[in-house]
Amino acid sequence: MKRAAIVGASGYTGRELLTLLARHPGLRAEVVMTARPGAEPEPPADPDEPAIAPFDAGRLAEVDGVFLCTPHGAASEVARAALARGARVVDLSADFRLRDPAAYARAYGSAHPAPDLLAQAVYGLTEHARAALGGARLVANPGCYPTSILLPLLPLLAAGLVDAAAPIVADSKSGVSGAGKTPSERTHFGSVHENCLAYGVGVHRHLPEIHQAAGTDRIVFTPHLLPAFRGILTTLYLQPAAGVTAEAMRGCLQERYAGEPFVHVRARGLPELRHVRHRNRCDLAVAASGPLVVVVAALDNLRKGAASQALQNMNLLLGLPETDGLT
């Protein structure tokens, strides 16, 4: 039995990981902490869950793997402490997603707290990073919006099926849990209920991550806030390369993800949030729309967009079956 630590266990993704590890056959939550030293222990939210202890870096030596569910900026030094104690680290914050510390400073408004660690971080979009994950010690878990965009887009770009000069429009809609546990006026029930809005147009922090992973800045990304708690629905509007059809794009995705346990390409119909909630699954579909091809992706932002993708990555880091705890 492998042992894991969850740092930041009181947030949404930390709670999701507690739920997932409770049924994992080969990995247990040995250490469950906040990210705050000296904090009062937090009683469990559920009688079957452990109490959440204050942060103690010394306890990171007790585990094989560490999940960092902390805000950006707070994860780097915890990652450094865990790596020094021999643990593998999956960071669910943004601290290691961008390879360029200057890009991080522009996106997050402060200097990168550990630029010396960036070179060893593997960007953990699991289905596209498997070869690098086996020998990795530090994994940057992708953002939820980027996961929903990159899974359908990367194979199409790699195959040259998208017009190389046209913009790529990514229209994404997320449940309110994507904003995290800390309340704000925007995420207050009275602001979200029976409402939907675009935000962060052209300036969202996930945009440089999307551009970096896709290898192009032609992607126009517009996120929206849904009156729902969990789930992301992304619609990509693509100008196909000359002679390319929607059927060719669907075939490309079906071939790329054939045999993948957690990415499903629909032969008919379109993805819906209700089909992916509480699952480590991304549903994809392709449809022709006039001169464009529309690709729709749906996933649970707290699962495939965060906690369960992190567990998928940790399984590979620790030499466990990739699907353990996720099926």
N, C-alpha and C positions, 0 to 999 in steps of 0.2 A: 504494500500500500504506500503510494507516494503521499507527501504532505504539502499543503499549500497554505500560504498566508493571503488574506484579503485585507488590503490597507484602504480605508475609506468605505468600510462595510455598511455604513448607515445610509448611503445614497442609493439611488435607484439601481445602478448597475451592480453595486456591491450586494444588494439584496437579491438580485437575479442570480448572481454567482453562488450565494448561499443555497438557494433553491436547487441549482444545477448540481452542486457538489454533494448535496444531501443524497442524491441518487447515483452518484458516480461509483462504478465498481472498483476503481483503482486509484482514486485521488480524493483525499478528505481535507476539509477546512480545519487545519490544525491551529492556526493563529488567525484571530478575527479582531481587527483593530480599526480605530479611527485614524485619521492622518494627523491628529493633534496631540503632541506630548502633553502630559499633565492634565488631560481632560478627565472628567468624571466617567466611570464606566457607564455604558448605556444598557439598560435592560433589554432583553430580546423583544422584538416586535411580535414574535410568534413563540409560543411556549416550546416548540421543538427546535428553535434556533439558539445558538450560544449568545451570551452577553458580549457586547462590543467593548473591548478594552481600550485604554488610551495607547497611543503609539509608543512602542519600545523597540528601537532599532536592534537591540540585542536578540530579540526573539526571531529575527529574520534568519538567524543561524540554525533554527530548528526545522527549517522547511526546505523542500526541493524547488518549489516555484512560488513566485510572488505575483499577485495581481494588484496593480495600482489603479484604484478607482478614485483618484484624487483630482482636484482642479488642476488646470494647466499651471505650470510654474512650481507646483508643490511636489510633483512626481520625481523630478530629476535627482534630488539628493537622496530620496528613499531608494530609487533605482541604484544609485551609486553604492549605498550601504548594503543593499541586497546582493549586488554583483560581487562586492568585496568579501561577502560571506559564502560565496559559491552557489547562490541560488540563481535559477533562470527567472527572467522577469518579462511579464507582458504588461505593458503600460496602456491603459485605456484613455489616458489624457492625450493632449496634443503635443507633449514635450518632445517626442522623437519622430514625429511624422514628417517634418520638413527637413531636408538635408542641409539647407543653407540657413545658418543662424541669422543672417540678415533678413531673410524671408520671414522667419519666426518673429523677429522684432517688429517688422512691419505689420504682421497679422495680429499679434498679441500685445503690442504696445510696450514691450520691455525686452531687454537683452536676454538671450537664451541662457538659462541657468547652468547648463552643462554641455557646452559645445564640444568638449573633448570626447563625449560619449556618442555623438551623432554617427560617426563612421561605423560603429559596430551594430547599430540598430537596423533590423530587418523590418521593412514595411509589410505587415502581416495580412494582406489580402490573401487568405489561405490558399484558395484555388490557383492563385498565380504566384505563390511564394513558397510552395512546398519544398522545392529543391534547396532553398536557403534556410529553411526553418530547422532542419535536423541538427545542424551544427551551430545554431544561433544561441546566444545567451540573453539578448535583449530584443524584444519585439515591440514595434509601435503598432498597436491595434488601430486599424483605419477608423475614420469617422463614419457615422451612420449614413449621412448623405453621400459621401464619396463611395461607400460600399454599394449603394443602390445605383450609382451612376457607372462605376468602373466595371462591375461584373458584366453588364450587358455591352458596354462600349469597347473594352479592351480587345476582345477577339475580333470585333468588326474593324477596328483600326489596324490591328496586326495583319488582317487578311486583305487590307486595301479596299474594302467595300464602301468606304465613306469618301465622298468628294473631298480631296485634300485641300481645297481652297474655301469651302463653304463653312459658315459658322455651325456649331453644334449646340442646339438649345436643350438644356436640361431643366425641366419644370418639375420641382419636387415639393411634396406636401408631407408634413410631419405632424405626429401627435405631440402634445404639449410636454410629454416626459423628456423629449429631446433637449429641452432647456435646462434639465437638471432639477434637483430637489429644492434648491433655494427659491422661495417665492418672489415674485415681482409683480408690478402692476400689469404687465403685459400677459403674464401667465395666470393671473387671478381668474377664478371660475367665472366671475362676472364679465371679464374681458374676452374669454375664450368661448363661452357658451353661445351657440347659435351665431358664430362669427367665423370668418376666414379671411386671412390677410397675407399679402406678400411682405417680406422684410429683408433687410440686408442685401438689397439688389446691387450687384456689382462689387460689394465689399464684404461679403460673408467670409468668415475665417476659414471655412472649408474650401474656398475657391483655389487658393494656391496649392493646397494638397491635391485637389482634383487635377489641376494643370500639371503638376509635377508627375503624378502617377500615370496620367494619360500621355504625357510627352508633347502636349500642345496647349496653347493658350487660346484656341479658337472656341473653347467651351463657354457658353453664356449660361450662367447658373442662377436661377431664381427660386429661392425657398419660400414656402408658405406654411402658415400655422393652421392646423386643422382643429376643429372642436372635438378632439378625441384624445385619449391618453397615450396610446402607443400605436406605432406603425408608420411606415414611410411608403408613399406611392410616388415613383418617379416616372415621368414621361419624357423620352428623348425624341426630338424632331431632327431627323437626319436627311441630308441631301445625299442620295446614293451616288457612287461613282458611275461613270458611263456604262450602261448596259446591265447594271446591278438591280435586281428585283428584291422585293420584300421576302420572297421565297428563298432567295439565295442567302439573305441575311439570317433568316430563321434556320436554314440548314447549317450555316456557319456556327451559330450558337448551339444548335443541337449536337453537332460534332464535337465542339470544344468541351461541352459539359456532359457528354455521354458518360455514364457511370459515376458522375459526381453525386454524392448522397444529399447535398444540401443546396444544389442549384437545379431548378426544374424549368425547362423550356416547354411552354404549352404548344401543342399542335393546333389547338383551337381555343377560342375564348380569351378573356383578358384577366390578369391577376386582380385580386381583391384583398384588402387588408385582413378581412376575416379569415382568409385561408392561410395566413402566415403568422398570425399573432401567437405568441408563446412558443414559437418554433425557430430552430436554427435553419431557416429556409429562405431562399430568394426565388420568387416566381418570376419568370420572364415570358413575354409574348411579343410578337412582331406583326404589324399590319401595314398595308399600303394606305396612303392618304394623299391622293393627287400626285404631285411630283415628289413628295417626300415619303420616307418610311418612318413610321412611329414604332418605337420600342418602349414597352411598359414594364417596369420592375416594381415588385412589392416585397417588403420585408418588415420584420419587427425591429424597430430601432433599438430596443433594449436587448434583443437577442442576437440575430445575425448582424445587426448594426453595432453591437457592443459586447455584451457578456458572453453569449454563446460562441461568437466568433473568437473571443479571447480564450475560451476553454478549448475550442478546436485547435488554436495555436499552441496552447500550453500542452495539450495531449501530444502534439508532435515534438515539442521541445523536450518532453520528458520520456519520449519513446513509448508512449501509450497508444493504443488504437485511436485513430483520429475521431471516430464516432462515439467513443465512450462518453456516457453521460448526456448524449445529445439526441439519441433516437428513442 
